[in-house]
Amino acid sequence: MTSKTASTEKGAIRRGTNLPRMGDFNESVILDAIRRRGRGGLSRVELAQATGLSAQTVSNITRRLLDQGLARESGKHNTGSGKPRTLLEIVPTSRYAVGVHLDPAVITCVLVDLLGKVVAQRSRRTPSGGDTDGTVADMAASVSGIVAESGIDDGRILGLGIAAPGPIDVTAGWVVEPPELHGWGRYPLRDRLSEATGFPALLDKDVTAAVVAERWAGAGTDSRNLLFFYLGTGSGMGLVVDDTVLRGVSGNAGEVGGLGAACSTRTLVEEAIALGVLGGEYTVLDPADAQSGLERLGQLAAEGDAQADGIIERLGLRVGRGVCAAATLLDVDSIVFGGPAWHVLGERLLATIEPMVARSPFVRAAHPTTVASTVLGENVAAVGAASLVLDQALSAQPRSLLLG
C-alpha cells in the first residue's frame, strides 16, 4: 500500500469515541442545560428529561457542580403532586474569562462572568507604526489592570481569548499579515500574550468570536443555525450550523468578498469624501480616523441628506444580498448584526436589509427567519473572545469524545 493510498483510506475512516471522556461531556451537557434555562433554573427531574441521562447520572453530576461552586440550589418548584422539586441555577461569579479584541482601529479588553456579562472593560486606540511587541505589552497591561481592579482571584479566571482580523493561523496562534494592521506580518499573538499575562490563551477570527458571543450570551442563545454579520473596520460573517461553529479548514471561514458584501469603514468614508458629502478633514490616514467620518455620515443621513443616505442605502443593499445568499445556502433561522460600525449605522442599515430578508423567495420558504441587531453592544467581538474560553471550557463539545 502506498503512503498516498494509506492517507486516503485513513482520511475516510470515522474517528471513534473515547469513552473515558464521556463523563466530562455529560457534565458539560448538564451545565449547558442549566445555563441556557437562565433565571428560574431546572430541577434534576427536568434535567434528566431534557438531556436523556439517567436520574442517577444527573444526581452525580449536579452534586459535583454544586461542590465546584459552578451551580447552586435556587429554590423549590411545586408541581402539584409529590414533594416540591429543588431548582438549580448557574453561579455567574464562580468563573470568569478575559477577552481581547485586536481591531485595526481600537483594542478592547473585557472581563466577563460565567454568563457572559461584562464586569470590567478597557479600550484604547490601536497604535500605528507596527511596534507589535510594544502593543502586546500594552494589551497585557490592560488585561492585568482589569483583573486587578475587579478584585477577582486569578484562580477563578479560566483563560484569555483573543479575537483578531483574519487571516490567522489558528493552530500556531499567529496573525498572518492582517489588512489594515501594517507591520504585524506573521506574528505569534496567542503565545506572546499568554506569556505576558500568565493566562492560557485562545486565538480566533473576530467574526467567529462574535458569533460565539451571540451563541453564549446574546441573541442566538436559542438558535442552532445562526448567521452573524460583523461590520467594523472590515466586515465578515460568523456562522453556526446545527449548533456547531463553522471555522473552515484553516480557521478563516467568514470572508464575504465573494458575496459582494465586503466593506470597510475607510472605503465608506472615502466614498463620502469623493461625493462631497464629507469634507477633506475626514480623510482617513489611520483606521481609527474613520470613526468620526462614519458618525458624521450617519448624522447627515438622519438629518435628511439624500447623498449621505444613498451611501448607506447602497451598503445596505450589498450586505442584504450577501446575507440573503448566505442564509439561503446555510438554511439558518436567525440573522444577527453587530460590530463597531453597525453600532453607528445599524438602525438605518436594518431598515434596508430586513425587508430584503422578508421578501427573499428563499430565506423564508420553509421557516421563519428572525433578523436582529446584537444586544451585546459594539464590543461584541471582545465579549466573543472571552466567550471562546467559556465555550471551550464549559460547553458540551462532541469533538471531545473523539480519539485524539
C-alpha positions in Angstrom: 0.0 0.0 0.0 1.4 3.4 -1.0 1.6 6.2 1.5 -0.9 8.2 -0.6 -3.4 5.3 -0.5 -3.0 4.8 3.2 -3.5 8.5 3.8 -6.7 8.5 1.6 -8.1 5.5 3.4 -7.3 6.8 6.8 -9.0 10.1 6.0 -12.2 8.3 5.0 -12.4 6.4 8.4 -14.6 7.9 11.1 -12.8 8.5 14.4 -14.0 6.6 17.4 -15.5 7.5 20.7 -13.1 7.7 23.7 -15.5 6.5 26.5 -13.4 7.8 29.4 -14.2 11.3 28.2 -17.9 10.7 28.4 -18.1 11.8 32.0 -16.8 15.3 31.2 -19.0 15.6 28.2 -22.1 14.7 30.2 -21.1 17.2 32.9 -20.9 19.9 30.2 -24.3 18.9 28.8 -25.9 19.3 32.3 -24.1 22.6 32.9 -25.2 23.9 29.5 -28.8 23.0 30.1 -28.9 24.8 33.4 -27.2 27.9 31.9 -29.5 28.1 28.9 -32.5 28.0 31.2 -31.3 31.1 32.9 -33.3 32.5 35.8 -35.7 30.1 37.4 -33.4 27.1 37.0 -34.1 23.5 36.3 -34.8 20.6 38.6 -32.9 17.3 38.5 -36.0 15.6 37.1 -36.3 18.2 34.3 -32.5 17.9 33.6 -32.9 14.1 33.2 -35.9 14.6 30.8 -34.1 17.3 28.8 -30.8 15.5 28.4 -31.9 11.9 28.2 -29.4 11.0 31.0 -30.4 8.7 33.9 -31.6 10.2 37.2 -28.5 8.7 38.9 -26.1 10.2 36.4 -27.8 13.6 36.7 -27.7 13.4 40.5 -24.0 12.5 40.5 -23.1 15.3 38.1 -25.2 18.0 39.8 -23.5 17.1 43.1 -20.1 17.7 41.5 -21.3 21.0 40.1 -22.5 22.1 43.5 -19.3 21.0 45.1 -17.3 23.0 42.5 -19.4 26.1 43.1 -20.5 26.2 39.4 -24.2 25.7 40.3 -26.4 26.4 43.3 -29.8 25.5 44.6 -32.1 28.4 43.9 -35.4 27.4 45.4 -38.3 25.0 45.1 -40.8 24.3 42.4 -44.2 22.8 43.3 -45.5 20.6 40.6 -48.8 20.0 42.3 -48.1 16.4 43.2 -45.4 14.9 45.4 -42.8 17.0 47.2 -41.5 20.2 45.6 -38.5 19.9 43.3 -35.3 21.7 44.1 -34.2 24.0 41.3 -30.6 24.5 40.2 -29.0 27.6 38.6 -25.6 28.7 37.4 -23.4 30.8 39.8 -22.3 33.6 37.4 -19.4 34.7 39.7 -17.9 31.2 40.1 -15.7 31.6 37.0 -14.6 34.4 34.6 -12.8 34.8 31.3 -10.9 37.6 29.7 -11.4 38.7 26.1 -9.2 40.9 23.9 -10.2 42.2 20.5 -7.4 43.4 18.3 -9.0 45.7 15.7 -7.1 48.0 13.4 -8.9 51.0 15.0 -9.3 50.1 18.6 -8.1 47.4 21.1 -10.8 46.4 23.6 -10.3 44.2 26.7 -13.2 42.8 28.7 -13.7 40.6 31.8 -16.9 38.6 31.7 -18.6 36.3 34.2 -19.8 32.8 33.5 -23.0 34.0 31.8 -21.0 36.4 29.5 -21.9 39.6 31.4 -19.2 42.2 31.1 -17.9 43.2 34.6 -14.9 45.3 33.5 -13.6 46.7 30.3 -10.9 49.0 28.8 -10.4 50.3 25.3 -7.7 52.3 23.6 -6.8 53.4 20.1 -4.7 50.8 18.2 -1.1 52.1 17.9 0.2 52.6 14.4 3.7 52.0 13.3 3.9 48.2 13.7 5.5 48.0 17.2 3.9 44.6 17.7 5.8 43.7 20.9 5.0 47.1 22.4 1.3 46.8 21.5 1.2 43.3 23.1 2.8 44.7 26.3 0.1 47.3 26.4 -2.6 44.7 25.8 -1.1 42.6 28.7 -1.1 45.6 30.9 -4.8 46.2 30.2 -5.6 42.6 31.0 -3.7 42.7 34.3 -5.3 46.1 35.1 -8.9 45.0 34.7 -8.3 41.8 36.6 -6.6 43.6 39.5 -9.3 46.3 39.6 -12.0 43.6 39.7 -10.5 42.0 42.8 -11.2 38.6 41.3 -8.7 35.8 42.2 -6.7 34.5 39.2 -7.8 31.0 40.1 -11.4 31.8 39.0 -10.3 33.0 35.6 -10.5 30.3 33.0 -8.3 31.9 30.5 -7.8 34.6 27.8 -9.5 34.7 24.4 -8.2 36.8 21.6 -10.2 38.0 18.6 -8.3 39.3 15.6 -9.0 40.1 11.9 -8.0 37.4 9.5 -6.1 35.8 8.1 -5.0 33.8 11.1 -3.1 30.5 11.7 -5.4 29.1 14.3 -3.1 26.1 15.0 0.1 28.1 15.6 -1.8 31.0 17.1 -0.4 33.6 14.6 -2.0 36.6 12.9 -0.9 36.5 9.3 -0.4 39.9 7.6 -3.9 41.2 8.6 -5.2 44.0 6.3 -5.0 47.5 8.0 -2.6 46.2 10.7 0.5 47.3 9.0 3.8 45.9 10.3 2.3 42.9 12.0 3.3 40.4 9.3 3.3 36.9 10.7 3.1 37.4 14.5 2.7 34.7 17.3 0.0 36.8 19.1 -1.6 34.0 21.1 1.6 32.7 22.7 3.1 36.2 23.3 0.0 37.4 25.0 -0.3 34.2 27.1 3.3 34.6 28.2 2.8 38.2 29.1 -0.4 37.7 31.1 0.2 34.2 32.6 -3.2 33.0 31.3 -3.8 30.2 28.8 -4.9 31.8 25.6 -7.0 31.1 22.5 -7.0 32.9 19.2 -9.8 33.1 16.7 -11.1 35.4 14.0 -13.2 38.3 15.2 -16.2 37.4 13.2 -16.1 33.8 14.6 -15.7 35.2 18.2 -18.7 37.5 17.6 -21.0 34.6 16.7 -19.7 32.6 19.7 -20.7 35.6 21.9 -24.2 35.6 20.4 -24.4 31.9 20.9 -23.3 32.1 24.5 -25.0 35.3 25.8 -26.7 37.2 23.0 -29.5 36.9 20.5 -28.5 33.5 19.3 -28.7 31.5 22.5 -31.9 29.7 21.4 -30.7 29.2 17.8 -28.8 26.2 16.4 -28.5 27.8 13.0 -27.2 31.3 13.1 -25.6 33.9 10.9 -23.8 36.9 12.4 -22.8 39.8 10.1 -20.0 41.8 11.6 -19.4 45.4 10.5 -16.3 47.0 12.0 -13.1 48.3 10.4 -13.8 45.4 8.0 -16.8 43.0 7.5 -17.4 39.3 7.7 -19.8 36.6 8.8 -19.7 34.2 11.7 -21.6 31.0 11.1 -23.3 28.3 13.2 -24.9 25.3 11.6 -26.6 22.6 13.6 -25.2 24.1 16.9 -21.6 23.9 15.5 -19.5 27.0 14.8 -18.1 26.8 11.3 -14.4 27.7 11.1 -13.2 26.1 7.9 -10.1 24.0 7.3 -7.7 26.8 8.4 -10.0 28.7 10.8 -10.6 31.5 8.3 -14.2 31.0 7.3 -16.4 34.0 7.1 -14.9 36.2 4.4 -17.7 37.9 2.4 -16.0 39.4 -0.6 -17.3 36.7 -2.9 -20.8 37.6 -1.8 -20.4 41.2 -2.7 -20.9 42.2 1.0 -17.3 43.2 1.9 -16.9 46.7 3.2 -14.5 48.8 5.3 -15.1 52.0 7.2 -12.2 53.5 5.3 -13.9 52.9 1.9 -17.2 54.2 3.2 -15.7 57.4 4.4 -13.6 57.8 1.2 -16.8 57.4 -0.9 -18.5 60.1 1.1 -15.5 62.5 0.6 -15.3 61.7 -3.1 -19.0 62.6 -3.5 -18.6 65.8 -1.5 -20.8 64.6 1.4 -17.8 64.9 3.8 -15.0 67.4 3.7 -11.3 66.7 3.4 -10.9 67.0 7.2 -12.4 63.5 7.5 -9.6 61.9 5.3 -8.6 58.6 6.8 -4.9 58.3 7.5 -5.3 55.5 10.1 -8.2 53.1 10.6 -9.2 54.8 13.8 -9.7 58.1 11.9 -12.7 56.6 10.1 -14.9 56.7 13.2 -15.6 60.4 13.2 -16.4 60.4 9.5 -18.7 57.5 9.9 -20.6 59.2 12.8 -20.9 62.4 10.7 -22.2 60.4 7.7 -24.9 58.8 9.9 -25.8 62.2 11.3 -26.2 63.7 7.9 -28.4 60.8 6.7 -30.6 61.2 9.8 -30.9 64.9 9.0 -32.2 64.1 5.5 -29.1 64.5 3.4 -30.0 62.4 0.3 -26.4 61.7 -0.8 -25.4 60.5 2.7 -28.5 58.3 2.9 -27.7 57.0 -0.5 -24.3 55.8 0.5 -25.7 53.9 3.5 -28.5 52.6 1.4 -26.1 51.2 -1.2 -24.1 49.5 1.6 -27.4 48.0 3.0 -28.3 46.6 -0.4 -24.9 44.9 -0.8 -25.0 43.5 2.7 -28.6 42.4 2.3 -27.9 40.5 -0.9 -24.9 38.8 0.7 -26.8 37.9 3.8 -29.8 36.5 1.9 -27.5 34.4 -0.2 -25.6 33.0 2.8 -28.8 32.5 4.8 -30.3 30.5 2.0 -27.2 28.4 1.4 -26.9 27.5 5.1 -30.6 27.4 5.9 -30.3 29.4 9.1 -33.2 30.6 11.2 -31.5 33.6 12.8 -29.5 36.6 11.4 -27.8 38.9 13.8 -25.9 42.1 13.0 -23.3 43.9 15.1 -19.9 45.5 15.4 -18.5 49.0 16.0 -19.6 50.4 12.6 -23.0 48.7 12.9 -23.4 50.5 16.3 -23.3 53.7 14.3 -25.2 52.9 11.2 -27.2 49.8 12.2 -30.7 51.3 12.5 -30.5 52.8 9.0 -29.0 49.7 7.5 -31.6 47.4 9.1 -34.3 49.4 7.5 -33.0 48.3 4.1 -31.8 44.8 5.0 -34.8 43.5 7.0 -37.3 43.9 4.1 -34.9 42.2 1.8 -34.8 39.1 4.0 -38.6 39.2 4.3 -39.0 39.4 0.5 -36.5 36.8 -0.3 -38.2 33.9 -2.1 -35.7 31.5 -0.5 -34.9 32.6 3.1 -38.4 32.3 4.4 -39.6 29.5 2.1 -39.7 26.7 4.7 -39.4 28.5 8.1 -39.4 32.0 9.6 -36.1 33.8 9.9 -35.5 36.3 12.6 -33.4 39.4 11.9 -32.0 41.5 14.8 -29.1 43.7 16.0 -26.9 42.3 18.7 -27.8 43.0 22.3 -24.1 42.8 23.3 -23.1 46.3 22.2 -20.3 47.5 20.0 -17.7 45.4 21.8 -19.4 42.1 20.7 -16.1 40.8 19.3 -14.3 41.3 22.7 -17.1 39.6 24.5 -16.8 36.9 21.9 -13.1 36.5 22.6 -13.9 35.8 26.3 -16.8 33.6 25.2 -14.4 31.4 23.3 -12.8 30.5 26.6 -16.1 29.8 28.3 -17.3 27.8 25.3 -14.2 25.6 25.2 -14.1 25.1 28.9 -17.8 24.6 29.8 -19.9 23.8 26.7 -20.6 20.2 25.5 -18.2 19.6 22.7 -19.0 16.5 20.7 -15.4 16.5 19.2 -14.1 16.0 22.7 -15.4 12.4 22.5 -13.2 11.6 19.5 -9.9 9.9 19.8 -7.0 12.4 19.5 
